[in-house]
């Protein structure tokens, strides 16, 4: 009886992308913008502590962050 050897075809090692590249760069940009905004806010608060007292409405600080976080979830 003859034995037939089957070798598997060489498959491409490149995987398909889950999301387009522009989408990934957009998310990275949003994260960097939020990080930069937080860092600048902390730097300004350290230089001018009275600035924190004027922000008695924490909703003005947290609401944009909450909206951005839910936007990232969607």
C-alpha positions in Angstrom: 0.0 0.0 0.0 1.3 3.5 -0.9 1.5 6.2 1.8 0.5 9.7 0.8 2.1 12.5 2.8 0.1 15.7 3.0 2.0 18.8 4.1 -0.1 21.7 5.3 -0.1 24.8 3.2 1.9 27.7 4.5 -0.5 30.3 5.8 0.2 33.9 6.1 1.3 35.0 9.5 -0.4 38.4 9.0 -3.7 38.6 10.9 -6.7 40.6 9.9 -7.2 43.9 11.7 -10.1 44.2 14.2 -10.5 47.9 13.5 -9.2 50.3 10.9 -5.9 52.0 11.6 -7.5 55.5 11.7 -9.8 54.3 14.5 -6.9 53.1 16.6 -5.1 56.4 16.1 -8.2 58.3 17.0 -8.5 56.4 20.3 -4.9 57.0 21.1 -5.4 60.7 20.4 -8.4 60.9 22.7 -6.5 59.1 25.5 -3.5 61.5 25.0 -5.8 64.5 25.0 -7.5 63.4 28.3 -4.1 62.7 29.9 -2.7 66.1 28.8 -5.8 67.9 30.0 -5.6 66.2 33.4 -1.9 67.0 33.7 -2.3 70.6 32.8 -5.2 70.9 35.3 -3.0 69.4 38.1 -0.1 71.7 37.2 -2.4 74.8 37.3 -3.9 73.7 40.6 -0.4 73.3 42.2 0.6 76.7 40.9 -2.7 78.4 42.0 -4.3 76.5 44.9 -7.2 79.0 45.0 -8.2 77.8 41.5 -9.5 74.6 43.2 -11.7 76.6 45.5 -13.4 78.2 42.5 -14.4 74.8 41.2 -17.0 74.1 43.8 -19.1 72.4 41.1 -17.3 69.1 40.5 -19.9 68.3 37.9 -18.1 70.7 35.5 -14.9 68.7 35.9 -16.3 65.2 35.9 -19.1 65.5 33.3 -16.8 65.8 30.3 -14.7 62.9 31.5 -17.8 60.7 32.0 -19.1 61.6 28.5 -15.7 60.8 27.0 -15.5 57.5 28.8 -19.0 56.4 27.6 -18.1 57.6 24.1 -15.1 55.2 24.2 -17.3 52.4 25.4 -19.7 52.9 22.5 
